[in-house]
Amino acid sequence: MHIPLNVLDFLDRAELVYGDRIGVVDEPDQPATGWGSLTWRQVADRARAMAAGLDALGVGRGERVAIVSHNSARMLTALFGVSGWGRVVVPINFRLNAEEVGYIVRHAGASVLLVDSDLDEALAGVTALHRFVLGPESDQVLFRSDRRPEPWTDGEEGAVASINYTSGTTARPKGVELTHRNLYLNAMSLGWHTGVDDRDVYLGTVPMFHCNGWGLVYAVTGMGGRHVILRKADGPEILRRVDRHGVTFLGGAPAVVNIILAAAPAADSRATGVPGHGRVRMVVGGAPPPTATIRRVETELGWEFIQVYGLTETSPLLTINRRRAEWDRLGPGGRAVELGRAGPPALGVKLRIAASGEVQARSNHVFAGYWQQPETSADALAGGWFHTGDGGTIDAAGYVSISDRKKDVIITGGENVSSIEVEDVLGRHPAVAEAAVIGVPDARWGETVMAIVVLRPGAAATEAELIAHCRAHLAHYKAPTSVVLRDALERTATGKVQKFKLRAPYWAGRDRLVS
């Protein structure tokens, strides 16, 4: 008999098998609004209470619930309490400004908006039919443990569980529809590959608004591990919690790796997790960091480095690269080179390189489509393969190496930035005739945003002025960190800006055009 996959299964199992065990350790920056330590039974009670609270508000199945929050026990609980009973969670990047958040809330048609208390003032103008500040206010309405929800009797694994907004090829972010089946199988694959079990203590350095922060959330929950909540990534604080809580598992973008390494000389960071479980494992997503960084993670920290590659549209796991026994003879430097590749396909993933050089994928992890954008969805899934927009190669052993991004996207500090979105904002400045935005290498963030600008005849604008203009309309991480003024932009015969030529001088001497 077939039972539809539902992400709530992970929490149900944790409650059944490990109900009295501490499942979540909430150490917020504001203790007055935190929940402290919770058993898995308490987490499950609060998730059910949230679903019942949404029932009481008249929020129907399929309706969207938007959340803008730093990592917290409330947000983790909401991931289950919203989607587990048939609503759709819309997690929003807390770095976005009110204009950007407002667009997503409106575009998703969210009837409920939950806002972190730290963000409430900045997002005061963003509204929905029901708006709550996460904390004592939301607890009274959504997390009262004496309530029980109506069952989701018609649940289907093809139902959308979340809509994650991502930047890329358009001026506005697109809503990626991820189904219960997508998220469930992604979590199972990631958990299998990384060996998650009930001895694991997971430090959530990846923001929960990222879909790549969920795979381990679900996997660790289902196996009865423990979550240690981290509101904001801070190098010394990460190392402190690794030591204090016996952390065995954490993840992050290359920028998080860098802040940990920067803090390591002042800390005893060679933690080994729990007895019998081996070294601390660190899963790193986004563009692969330099091999020197990988070597430092394994030699200076004594941690195991695990490389993953994927996109929001793939839930996100496509490949996973983990240390192999035969690489030991290569020494730390040789192993780092091998680990610097994206890696072989994960279980259940098929990859190919198209004639254009693009990496294309088929998998149960691949999304259902873009919210309210059928034509864009059809283009992305043309021919029965998902078109990643990344250029790369696959060797005889199936290992993928990413060499370029064909989509107009920059990844800085693990965050996607749409070049087109930044160009659109620059074009609103009265002095700007045209602009091209590219990613250039950066030691800390992997890439950073550069704008190449042509001014209108007779107009004047400084670099600082143009950067400030962008910051007034965009999240700061999207704004250029540098602006270069040019008389003209190089174009093809048909008038298209040749961005590969604009990028080439900054990436000279590197074996790939991503970092």
C-alpha positions as CSV (number, residue, x, y, z in Angstrom):
1,M,0.0,0.0,0.0
2,H,1.4,3.3,-1.0
3,I,1.6,6.1,1.6
4,P,2.2,9.6,0.2
5,L,5.4,11.2,1.3
6,N,5.0,14.1,3.7
7,V,7.9,16.0,5.4
8,L,5.9,15.7,8.7
9,D,7.1,12.0,8.7
10,F,10.5,13.1,9.9
11,L,9.1,14.8,13.0
12,D,6.5,12.0,13.6
13,R,9.4,9.5,13.8
14,A,11.4,11.7,16.1
15,E,8.5,12.0,18.5
16,L,7.7,8.3,18.4
17,V,11.2,6.9,18.9
18,Y,13.0,9.8,20.7
19,G,10.1,11.7,22.2
20,D,11.8,12.3,25.6
21,R,15.2,13.2,24.2
22,I,16.3,16.8,23.8
23,G,15.9,17.6,20.1
24,V,16.4,21.3,19.9
25,V,18.6,23.6,21.9
26,D,17.6,27.2,21.4
27,E,20.3,29.7,22.3
28,P,19.0,33.0,20.9
29,D,20.6,36.4,21.2
30,Q,17.5,37.5,23.1
31,P,16.8,34.9,25.8
32,A,13.5,36.4,26.7
33,T,12.0,35.3,23.4
34,G,13.7,32.0,23.1
35,W,12.3,28.5,23.9
36,G,15.4,27.0,25.5
37,S,15.8,23.3,25.2
38,L,12.9,21.2,23.8
39,T,12.3,17.5,23.6
40,W,11.1,16.0,20.3
41,R,7.7,15.6,21.9
42,Q,7.5,19.2,22.8
43,V,8.6,20.2,19.2
44,A,5.9,18.0,17.8
45,D,3.3,19.4,20.2
46,R,4.1,22.9,19.1
47,A,4.0,22.0,15.4
48,R,0.5,20.5,15.8
49,A,-0.5,23.6,17.8
50,M,0.7,25.8,14.9
51,A,-1.4,23.8,12.4
52,A,-4.4,24.1,14.7
53,G,-3.8,27.9,15.0
54,L,-3.9,28.2,11.2
55,D,-7.1,26.2,11.2
56,A,-8.6,28.6,13.7
57,L,-7.6,31.6,11.5
58,G,-9.3,30.0,8.5
59,V,-6.1,29.5,6.6
60,G,-6.9,26.7,4.1
61,R,-4.8,23.9,2.7
62,G,-2.6,25.2,-0.2
63,E,-2.5,28.8,1.2
64,R,0.9,30.4,1.7
65,V,2.5,31.2,5.0
66,A,5.5,33.5,4.6
67,I,8.3,33.6,7.3
68,V,11.1,36.2,7.6
69,S,13.3,35.1,10.4
70,H,16.7,34.4,11.6
71,N,17.3,30.7,12.6
72,S,15.1,29.9,15.6
73,A,13.3,27.1,17.3
74,R,10.0,28.7,16.2
75,M,11.1,28.8,12.5
76,L,12.2,25.1,12.7
77,T,8.9,24.2,14.2
78,A,7.0,26.2,11.6
79,L,8.7,24.3,8.7
80,F,6.7,21.3,10.0
81,G,3.6,23.0,11.4
82,V,2.9,24.8,8.1
83,S,3.7,22.3,5.4
84,G,2.9,19.1,7.4
85,W,-0.8,19.9,7.3
86,G,-1.1,21.0,3.7
87,R,-0.2,24.7,3.7
88,V,2.8,26.1,1.8
89,V,5.7,27.7,3.7
90,V,7.4,30.6,2.0
91,P,10.7,31.2,3.7
92,I,12.1,34.7,2.9
93,N,15.7,35.8,3.1
94,F,16.0,38.0,6.2
95,R,18.7,40.1,4.5
96,L,16.2,41.5,2.0
97,N,14.8,45.0,2.5
98,A,11.1,45.9,3.0
99,E,10.6,46.5,-0.8
100,E,11.9,43.1,-1.7
101,V,10.1,41.2,1.1
102,G,6.9,43.0,0.2
103,Y,7.2,41.9,-3.5
104,I,7.6,38.2,-2.5
105,V,4.7,38.3,0.0
106,R,2.4,39.8,-2.7
107,H,3.6,37.6,-5.5
108,A,3.2,34.4,-3.4
109,G,-0.2,35.6,-2.3
110,A,0.7,34.8,1.3
111,S,-2.3,35.1,3.7
112,V,0.0,34.9,6.8
113,L,3.3,36.7,7.5
114,L,5.5,35.8,10.4
115,V,8.3,38.2,11.2
116,D,11.3,37.9,13.5
117,S,11.2,40.3,16.4
118,D,14.6,41.8,15.3
119,L,13.2,42.5,11.8
120,D,9.7,43.8,12.8
121,E,10.6,47.5,12.7
122,A,12.4,47.4,9.4
123,L,9.5,45.4,7.8
124,A,6.7,47.4,9.5
125,G,5.3,48.3,6.1
126,V,5.0,44.7,4.9
127,T,1.6,43.3,5.6
128,A,-0.6,40.3,5.0
129,L,-4.2,39.3,6.1
130,H,-2.6,37.9,9.3
131,R,0.7,39.2,10.5
132,F,2.5,38.1,13.7
133,V,5.8,38.8,15.3
134,L,7.6,35.6,16.2
135,G,7.7,35.6,20.0
136,P,5.2,35.8,22.8
137,E,2.7,37.3,20.4
138,S,2.8,34.4,17.9
139,D,2.9,31.9,20.8
140,Q,-0.5,33.0,22.0
141,V,-2.1,32.4,18.6
142,L,-0.1,29.8,16.8
143,F,1.9,27.7,19.3
144,R,-0.6,27.0,22.1
145,S,0.0,23.3,22.9
146,D,-3.6,22.6,24.0
147,R,-4.8,22.7,20.3
148,R,-5.0,19.9,17.8
149,P,-5.3,20.4,14.1
150,E,-7.7,19.0,11.6
151,P,-6.0,16.1,9.7
152,W,-4.9,16.6,6.1
153,T,-6.9,13.8,4.7
154,D,-6.3,14.5,1.0
155,G,-2.5,14.9,1.2
156,E,-0.5,14.1,-1.8
157,E,3.3,13.9,-2.1
158,G,3.1,16.0,-5.3
159,A,1.6,18.9,-3.3
160,V,3.8,21.9,-3.0
161,A,5.4,22.1,0.5
162,S,7.4,25.3,0.0
163,I,8.0,28.1,-2.4
164,N,11.6,29.4,-2.2
165,Y,12.3,32.6,-4.0
166,T,15.6,32.7,-5.9
167,S,17.4,35.2,-7.9
168,G,18.8,34.4,-11.3
169,T,17.8,35.2,-14.9
170,T,15.1,37.8,-14.2
171,A,14.9,41.2,-12.6
172,R,12.5,39.8,-9.9
173,P,13.1,36.6,-7.9
174,K,11.2,33.5,-9.0
175,G,9.2,31.3,-6.7
176,V,10.6,27.7,-6.8
177,E,7.8,25.2,-6.0
178,L,9.2,22.3,-4.0
179,T,6.9,19.3,-3.3
180,H,6.8,17.0,-0.4
181,R,8.3,14.3,-2.6
182,N,11.2,16.6,-3.6
183,L,12.1,17.6,-0.1
184,Y,11.6,14.1,1.4
185,L,13.8,12.3,-1.1
186,N,16.4,15.0,-1.0
187,A,16.7,14.7,2.8
188,M,16.9,10.9,2.6
189,S,19.6,11.0,0.0
190,L,21.6,13.6,1.9
191,G,21.2,11.7,5.2
192,W,22.3,8.5,3.6
193,H,25.4,10.0,2.0
194,T,26.5,11.7,5.1
195,G,25.7,9.0,7.6
196,V,23.2,10.9,9.8
197,D,22.2,9.0,13.0
198,D,20.9,9.6,16.5
199,R,24.3,10.5,17.8
200,D,24.6,13.5,15.6
201,V,24.5,17.1,17.0
202,Y,23.8,19.5,14.1
203,L,24.7,23.2,14.3
204,G,22.6,25.0,11.8
205,T,24.9,27.6,10.4
206,V,22.9,27.6,7.1
207,P,20.0,30.0,7.3
208,M,16.7,28.1,7.3
209,F,15.3,30.3,4.6
210,H,17.6,28.4,2.2
211,C,16.3,25.1,0.9
212,N,19.8,23.8,1.3
213,G,19.4,24.4,5.0
214,W,16.5,22.0,5.1
215,G,17.9,18.7,3.9
216,L,19.9,18.2,7.1
217,V,17.1,19.7,9.2
218,Y,14.8,17.0,8.0
219,A,17.4,14.2,8.1
220,V,18.7,15.0,11.6
221,T,15.1,15.2,12.9
222,G,14.0,11.9,11.4
223,M,17.0,10.1,12.8
224,G,16.6,11.7,16.3
225,G,19.7,13.8,16.3
226,R,19.9,17.2,18.1
227,H,19.7,20.6,16.6
228,V,21.7,23.5,18.1
229,I,20.1,26.8,16.9
230,L,22.4,29.5,15.7
231,R,20.8,32.8,14.8
232,K,23.7,34.4,13.0
233,A,26.9,33.0,11.6
234,D,29.8,34.2,13.8
235,G,33.2,32.4,13.7
236,P,34.1,32.4,17.5
237,E,30.5,31.6,18.4
238,I,30.4,28.6,16.0
239,L,33.6,27.2,17.5
240,R,32.3,27.8,21.0
241,R,29.1,25.8,20.3
242,V,31.0,23.0,18.5
243,D,33.0,22.5,21.7
244,R,30.1,23.2,24.2
245,H,27.5,20.9,22.6
246,G,29.7,18.3,21.1
247,V,28.7,19.2,17.5
248,T,29.3,16.5,15.0
249,F,27.8,18.1,11.9
250,L,27.5,21.6,10.4
251,G,27.1,23.2,7.0
252,G,27.7,26.5,5.3
253,A,28.8,28.4,2.3
254,P,32.5,29.1,1.6
255,A,32.1,32.4,3.4
256,V,31.2,30.6,6.6
257,V,34.2,28.4,6.2
258,N,36.4,31.5,6.0
259,I,35.0,33.1,9.2
260,I,35.5,29.8,11.1
261,L,39.1,29.5,9.9
262,A,39.7,33.2,10.8
263,A,38.6,32.5,14.3
264,A,40.3,29.1,14.7
265,P,43.8,30.3,15.8
266,A,42.2,31.8,19.0
267,A,40.2,28.7,19.8
268,D,40.5,25.0,20.5
269,S,38.8,24.0,17.3
270,R,40.0,20.5,16.7
271,A,36.8,19.0,18.1
272,T,36.1,15.4,17.3
273,G,32.4,15.1,18.0
274,V,31.1,12.3,20.1
275,P,33.0,9.1,20.9
276,G,32.7,6.5,18.2
277,H,31.3,8.9,15.6
278,G,34.4,10.1,14.0
279,R,35.3,13.7,13.1
280,V,33.1,16.7,12.8
281,R,31.7,16.8,9.3
282,M,31.2,20.0,7.5
283,V,29.0,20.1,4.4
284,V,29.8,23.0,2.1
285,G,27.5,24.2,-0.7
286,G,27.7,26.9,-3.3
287,A,30.8,27.3,-5.5
288,P,33.7,25.2,-4.3
289,P,36.2,27.1,-2.2
290,P,39.9,27.2,-3.1
291,T,41.8,24.0,-2.5
292,A,43.9,25.8,0.1
293,T,40.8,26.4,2.1
294,I,39.7,22.8,1.9
295,R,43.1,21.7,3.1
296,R,42.9,24.0,6.1
297,V,39.5,22.6,7.1
298,E,40.9,19.1,7.2
299,T,44.4,19.8,8.7
300,E,43.9,22.9,10.9
301,L,40.4,22.2,12.2
302,G,40.7,18.4,11.9
303,W,37.2,18.3,10.4
304,E,36.0,16.3,7.4
305,F,35.2,18.4,4.4
306,I,32.2,17.4,2.3
307,Q,31.4,19.2,-1.0
308,V,27.9,19.4,-2.4
309,Y,26.5,21.0,-5.5
310,G,22.9,21.8,-6.3
311,L,20.4,24.6,-6.9
312,T,17.2,25.7,-5.2
313,E,15.3,24.1,-8.1
314,T,16.8,20.7,-7.2
315,S,15.9,20.8,-3.5
316,P,19.1,21.3,-3.7
317,L,21.2,18.1,-3.9
318,L,22.6,17.0,-7.2
319,T,26.2,15.9,-6.4
320,I,28.1,15.1,-3.2
321,N,31.9,14.7,-2.9
322,R,33.2,13.0,0.2
323,R,36.7,11.7,1.0
324,R,37.6,8.4,-0.5
325,A,40.0,5.9,1.0
326,E,42.2,5.8,-2.1
327,W,42.8,9.5,-1.9
328,D,44.7,9.1,1.4
329,R,47.9,8.3,-0.5
330,L,47.7,11.8,-2.2
331,G,48.3,13.6,1.1
332,P,46.3,16.7,2.3
333,G,47.0,18.8,-0.8
334,G,46.0,16.1,-3.3
335,R,42.9,15.2,-1.3
336,A,41.9,18.9,-1.3
337,V,42.2,19.0,-5.1
338,E,39.9,16.0,-5.4
339,L,37.4,17.4,-3.0
340,G,37.4,20.7,-4.8
341,R,35.2,19.2,-7.6
342,A,31.4,19.2,-7.3
343,G,31.6,15.4,-7.1
344,P,29.6,12.5,-8.5
345,P,25.8,12.5,-8.7
346,A,23.9,11.7,-5.5
347,L,21.7,8.7,-5.4
348,G,18.7,9.1,-7.6
349,V,20.3,11.8,-9.7
350,K,21.1,11.6,-13.4
351,L,23.4,14.2,-15.0
352,R,24.6,15.1,-18.5
353,I,26.5,17.8,-20.3
354,A,24.5,19.3,-23.2
355,A,26.0,20.3,-26.5
356,S,26.2,23.8,-25.2
357,G,28.3,22.7,-22.2
358,E,25.5,23.1,-19.7
359,V,25.0,20.7,-16.8
360,Q,21.5,19.2,-17.0
361,A,19.8,17.0,-14.4
362,R,17.0,14.6,-13.9
363,S,15.9,13.6,-10.4
364,N,13.0,13.3,-8.0
365,H,14.6,16.3,-6.3
366,V,13.8,18.6,-9.3
367,F,11.1,21.2,-8.6
368,A,7.6,21.2,-9.9
369,G,7.9,24.6,-11.6
370,Y,8.1,28.4,-10.9
371,W,5.1,29.9,-9.1
372,Q,2.7,31.5,-11.6
373,Q,5.4,31.4,-14.4
374,P,4.4,28.5,-16.7
375,E,6.5,29.6,-19.7
376,T,9.6,30.0,-17.6
377,S,9.0,26.7,-16.0
378,A,8.7,25.0,-19.4
379,D,11.9,26.5,-20.6
380,A,13.8,25.3,-17.5
381,L,12.5,21.8,-17.9
382,A,12.6,21.5,-21.7
383,G,13.2,18.1,-23.0
384,G,12.6,16.4,-19.7
385,W,15.9,17.7,-18.2
386,F,16.4,20.6,-15.8
387,H,18.7,23.2,-17.3
388,T,21.0,24.3,-14.5
389,G,22.5,27.2,-16.3
390,D,25.9,26.1,-15.1
391,G,28.7,25.1,-17.5
392,G,30.8,22.1,-16.6
393,T,32.4,18.7,-17.4
394,I,31.8,15.1,-16.3
395,D,34.8,12.7,-16.2
396,A,34.7,8.9,-16.7
397,A,34.0,8.3,-13.0
398,G,31.0,10.6,-13.1
399,Y,32.6,13.5,-11.2
400,V,31.3,16.9,-12.1
401,S,33.4,20.0,-12.2
402,I,31.6,23.4,-12.6
403,S,33.5,25.8,-14.8
404,D,31.2,28.6,-15.5
405,R,27.7,30.0,-14.9
406,K,25.8,30.6,-18.1
407,K,22.9,32.1,-16.2
408,D,23.1,35.7,-15.2
409,V,23.7,34.9,-11.5
410,I,26.4,35.8,-9.1
411,I,26.9,33.7,-5.9
412,T,28.4,35.9,-3.1
413,G,28.7,34.4,0.4
414,G,26.3,31.6,-0.6
415,E,23.6,34.0,-1.8
416,N,22.3,34.3,-5.3
417,V,22.3,37.7,-6.9
418,S,20.6,38.4,-10.2
419,S,22.8,40.6,-12.4
420,I,19.7,41.7,-14.2
421,E,18.0,42.8,-11.0
422,V,21.0,45.0,-10.1
423,E,21.3,46.4,-13.6
424,D,17.6,47.3,-13.4
425,V,18.1,49.3,-10.2
426,L,21.2,51.0,-11.7
427,G,19.2,51.9,-14.8
428,R,16.8,54.0,-12.5
429,H,19.7,56.4,-11.6
430,P,19.3,59.5,-13.8
431,A,23.0,59.6,-14.6
432,V,23.2,56.0,-15.9
433,A,22.8,55.2,-19.6
434,E,23.5,51.4,-19.3
435,A,25.2,49.0,-16.9
436,A,26.5,45.5,-16.9
437,V,26.9,43.6,-13.6
438,I,29.3,40.8,-13.2
439,G,30.9,38.6,-10.5
440,V,34.5,39.0,-9.7
441,P,36.7,36.9,-7.4
442,D,36.8,37.8,-3.7
443,A,38.9,36.1,-1.0
444,R,36.2,36.2,1.7
445,W,32.9,35.9,-0.2
446,G,34.0,33.8,-3.2
447,E,32.6,36.3,-5.6
448,T,31.5,39.9,-5.2
449,V,29.3,42.1,-7.3
450,M,31.0,44.6,-9.8
451,A,29.1,47.1,-11.9
452,I,30.5,48.4,-15.2
453,V,28.6,51.6,-16.0
454,V,28.2,53.9,-18.9
455,L,27.0,57.4,-18.0
456,R,24.6,59.5,-20.0
457,P,26.3,62.3,-22.0
458,G,27.1,65.2,-19.8
459,A,26.1,63.4,-16.6
460,A,28.3,62.7,-13.6
461,A,28.1,60.1,-10.8
462,T,30.6,58.7,-8.4
463,E,31.2,55.1,-7.5
464,A,30.0,55.8,-3.9
465,E,26.9,57.5,-5.2
466,L,25.9,54.5,-7.4
467,I,26.6,52.0,-4.7
468,A,24.5,54.0,-2.3
469,H,21.7,54.2,-4.9
470,C,21.7,50.3,-5.2
471,R,21.7,49.9,-1.4
472,A,18.6,52.1,-1.1
473,H,16.6,49.7,-3.3
474,L,18.3,46.3,-2.7
475,A,19.6,44.1,0.1
476,H,23.2,45.2,0.8
477,Y,24.7,41.9,-0.3
478,K,23.2,42.5,-3.8
479,A,24.7,46.0,-4.2
480,P,28.0,46.4,-6.1
481,T,31.1,46.6,-4.0
482,S,32.8,48.4,-6.9
483,V,31.8,50.4,-9.9
484,V,33.9,50.8,-13.0
485,L,33.0,53.7,-15.4
486,R,33.4,53.0,-19.2
487,D,32.7,54.9,-22.3
488,A,30.9,51.9,-23.9
489,L,30.2,48.2,-23.3
490,E,31.5,45.5,-25.6
491,R,28.7,43.9,-27.7
492,T,28.1,41.2,-30.3
493,A,27.0,42.1,-33.8
494,T,23.4,41.7,-32.6
495,G,23.9,44.2,-29.8
496,K,24.1,41.7,-26.8
497,V,26.6,42.7,-24.1
498,Q,29.5,40.3,-24.1
499,K,29.8,39.7,-20.3
500,F,32.3,36.9,-20.7
501,K,34.7,39.5,-22.1
502,L,34.0,41.9,-19.3
503,R,34.7,39.1,-16.7
504,A,37.8,37.6,-18.4
505,P,40.4,40.1,-17.0
506,Y,39.3,39.5,-13.5
507,W,39.4,35.7,-13.7
508,A,42.7,35.5,-15.7
509,G,44.9,32.6,-14.5
510,R,42.1,30.6,-13.0
511,D,40.9,27.3,-14.3
512,R,37.2,28.2,-13.9
513,L,35.0,31.3,-14.0
514,V,33.4,30.6,-10.7
515,S,34.7,30.8,-7.1
